[in-house]
Amino acid sequence: MAPSKSAKKSSSTVSYKDAFKVGLVCGVAVLILSIVVTRAWQDPAAFGFAFIYAGVAFVAVTALASVLNWALRNDTQNDDQSYPILK
């Protein structure tokens, strides 16, 4: 059986929407963990800091995922894949 050639080019990147979702999940996880670790239910200042930590985590993870996504989309180093990866 001959291998079929697909016209669709596969992409190893994800959408920026997915990068936003990953940042959101990490932000919520940091919020829950920081509330538990700092016992924020006992101190209003600690509760505020928990939200600050979650916001920073959200922004950092979303930005890093977006930058890595952008770098992979613009990578032209391995465009010629006519050879096997493992020789």
C-alpha positions as CSV (number, residue, x, y, z in Angstrom):
1,M,0.0,0.0,0.0
2,A,1.5,3.3,-1.1
3,P,1.6,6.1,1.5
4,S,-0.9,8.9,0.8
5,K,0.3,12.4,0.7
6,S,-1.8,14.9,2.6
7,A,-2.2,18.4,1.3
8,K,-2.8,19.7,4.8
9,K,0.4,20.9,6.5
10,S,0.5,19.9,10.1
11,S,1.3,22.6,12.6
12,S,3.0,22.1,16.0
13,T,1.6,25.3,17.4
14,V,-1.6,26.1,19.3
15,S,-3.8,29.1,19.1
16,Y,-3.4,32.1,21.3
17,K,-6.8,31.4,22.8
18,D,-5.3,28.2,24.2
19,A,-2.4,30.1,25.7
20,F,-4.9,32.3,27.4
21,K,-6.8,29.3,28.7
22,V,-3.5,27.8,30.2
23,G,-2.8,31.1,31.8
24,L,-6.3,31.2,33.3
25,V,-6.0,27.7,34.7
26,C,-2.6,28.5,36.2
27,G,-3.9,31.7,37.7
28,V,-6.9,29.9,39.4
29,A,-4.5,27.2,40.7
30,V,-2.2,29.8,42.2
31,L,-5.2,31.6,43.7
32,I,-6.5,28.5,45.4
33,L,-3.0,27.5,46.6
34,S,-2.1,31.0,47.9
35,I,-5.4,31.2,49.8
36,V,-4.7,27.9,51.5
37,V,-1.0,28.5,52.1
38,T,-1.4,32.0,53.5
39,R,-4.6,31.2,55.4
40,A,-6.2,34.2,53.7
41,W,-9.6,33.7,55.4
42,Q,-8.0,35.0,58.6
43,D,-6.4,38.2,57.2
44,P,-7.8,40.6,54.6
45,A,-4.3,41.6,53.5
46,A,-3.3,38.0,52.8
47,F,-6.5,37.7,50.8
48,G,-5.6,40.7,48.7
49,F,-2.1,39.3,48.2
50,A,-3.5,36.0,47.0
51,F,-5.3,37.8,44.2
52,I,-2.2,39.7,43.3
53,Y,-0.2,36.4,43.1
54,A,-2.9,34.9,40.9
55,G,-2.9,37.9,38.6
56,V,0.9,37.8,38.3
57,A,0.9,34.1,37.6
58,F,-1.9,34.5,34.9
59,V,0.0,37.3,33.1
60,A,3.4,35.5,33.3
61,V,2.1,32.1,32.1
62,T,0.0,33.7,29.3
63,A,2.8,35.9,28.1
64,L,5.3,33.0,28.2
65,A,3.0,30.7,26.3
66,S,2.2,33.4,23.7
67,V,5.9,34.2,23.2
68,L,6.8,30.5,22.8
69,N,3.8,30.1,20.4
70,W,5.0,33.0,18.3
71,A,8.5,31.7,18.2
72,L,7.3,28.3,17.0
73,R,5.1,29.8,14.3
74,N,8.0,31.8,12.9
75,D,10.5,29.0,13.1
76,T,11.8,28.3,9.6
77,Q,14.7,26.1,10.6
78,N,13.0,22.7,10.0
79,D,10.9,23.6,7.0
80,D,12.4,20.8,4.8
81,Q,11.2,17.6,6.3
82,S,11.6,15.4,3.3
83,Y,14.1,13.2,5.2
84,P,13.3,11.0,8.1
85,I,13.8,12.5,11.6
86,L,15.6,9.5,13.0
87,K,18.4,8.4,10.5
